[in-house]
Amino acid sequence: GIEDLFQPQLSPGGSNRRTQEDQTRSFWGDYLLDCEENDSSVTLEEIFMFATGLPCIPPAGVNPQPRLQFDTSSKFPMANTCANTLKLPLLDNYNTFKANMNFGIKNSPGFGCY
């Protein structure tokens, strides 16, 4: 699935930051499930497009491998499509995470342009 496609870049185990990152990874998993089950305004294809600039996963795979990073400087997701990097916001609760992910992806520049 799309969750396995993104390699998380994590802080050292036991750090406060890592605890936040693990919580956010859990939110990310829940969010992908919501998107997959049409319980979100965003689709998995839209997430992939936001992170990589590609409309779908190529048969040969994605190069460079998509990475998941964690960001405290923004409350919304950010992406570097050249490096296939998706930066997730570190937030305290899932509802805010989901709302901000939906907003950030839906309102990103170039969204829906192929």
C-alpha positions in Angstrom: 0.0 0.0 0.0 0.9 3.7 -0.1 1.9 3.5 3.6 4.8 1.1 2.8 5.9 3.3 -0.1 7.0 6.2 2.1 10.2 5.6 4.1 9.9 7.5 7.4 12.9 9.6 8.5 12.8 9.3 12.3 14.5 10.9 15.3 16.5 8.6 17.7 14.3 6.3 19.7 13.5 7.5 23.2 13.6 11.2 22.3 10.5 13.4 22.9 10.6 14.2 19.2 10.5 10.5 18.3 7.4 10.1 20.5 5.7 12.9 18.5 6.8 11.4 15.3 5.4 7.9 16.2 2.1 9.5 17.1 2.1 11.3 13.8 2.9 8.1 12.0 -0.2 6.6 13.6 -2.3 9.6 12.5 -0.8 9.1 9.0 -1.9 5.4 8.9 -5.4 6.4 10.1 -5.5 9.2 7.5 -4.6 6.8 4.7 -7.3 4.4 5.8 -9.9 7.2 5.9 -8.8 8.3 2.4 -9.0 4.7 1.1 -12.5 4.2 2.6 -13.7 7.5 1.1 -14.1 8.9 4.6 -12.0 12.0 3.6 -12.2 14.7 0.9 -8.8 13.6 -0.3 -8.0 10.3 -2.3 -4.9 8.2 -2.1 -4.1 9.3 -5.6 -4.2 12.9 -4.6 -1.8 12.3 -1.7 0.6 10.5 -4.0 0.3 13.3 -6.6 0.9 15.9 -3.8 4.0 14.1 -2.6 5.6 13.1 -5.9 4.0 15.1 -8.7 3.0 11.7 -10.3 -0.6 10.8 -11.0 -0.1 7.2 -10.1 2.6 4.7 -9.0 4.7 3.7 -12.0 5.0 -0.1 -12.6 8.8 0.2 -12.2 8.4 1.9 -8.9 9.3 5.4 -7.8 12.8 6.8 -7.8 14.0 8.3 -5.5 12.0 6.3 -2.9 9.3 8.5 -1.3 10.2 9.7 2.2 8.2 10.8 5.1 9.6 13.7 7.2 8.1 15.4 10.2 7.9 19.1 10.5 7.2 21.4 13.5 7.4 24.6 11.5 4.1 24.2 9.6 0.7 23.1 10.7 0.0 21.8 7.1 1.7 19.1 5.0 4.4 20.2 2.6 6.0 18.3 -0.3 9.2 18.4 -2.3 8.2 16.6 -5.5 11.8 16.5 -6.9 12.9 14.5 -3.9 9.6 12.7 -3.4 9.5 13.9 0.2 6.3 14.5 2.1 6.6 16.5 5.3 3.8 15.8 7.9 2.9 18.4 10.5 3.4 17.3 14.1 0.0 17.9 15.7 -1.6 16.9 19.0 -4.8 15.2 17.8 -6.1 13.3 14.8 -9.0 15.5 13.9 -6.7 18.5 13.4 -4.2 16.4 11.6 -6.8 15.1 9.1 -8.4 18.6 8.6 -5.0 20.2 8.0 -3.9 17.4 5.7 -7.1 17.8 3.6 -6.7 21.5 3.5 -3.0 21.5 2.6 -3.4 18.9 -0.1 -6.5 20.4 -1.6 -5.0 23.9 -1.7 -1.5 23.2 -2.8 -0.3 25.0 -5.9 -0.3 22.9 -9.0 -2.8 20.6 -7.5 -4.9 18.8 -10.2 -2.5 20.0 -13.0 -1.1 17.0 -14.8 
